[in-house]
Amino acid sequence: MNTANDKKIHEISLSVRKHMEITGVLDVVSFDELAVVLDTSCGEMTIEGKDIKISVLDTDRGIVSLDGKVDAVYYSDPDENKKRGLFGRLLK
């Protein structure tokens, strides 16, 4: 049984830097073959790499799966971005 709280549990699984599964996804901010930016229950998550393709996108359940070469994964705190404003984010 899925509940609204299932969407808040954030986990990532990475296999051989080629396949990643992510839960706790609230929204997809942007994506292309070099980077995916997700809004998760633990903050904004950026995945960088090469030839990235989203194979599963289910924001109702909070699940995203992607394939490609993963080079980096990092988070940014959404509260810090709000404090800095537009120019702070652009000059980052």
Number of C-alpha atoms within 10 A of each C-alpha: 3 7 8 10 9 14 19 17 15 17 14 12 11 14 10 8 14 16 18 20 17 20 22 23 27 23 19 16 12 11 16 14 15 16 20 20 19 22 19 22 18 17 17 20 21 18 19 21 19 15 14 21 18 17 12 13 16 13 15 11 18 21 21 22 18 20 21 18 19 22 13 11 13 11 15 13 11 13 9 11 14 11 10 13 10 10 8 12 12 8 7 7
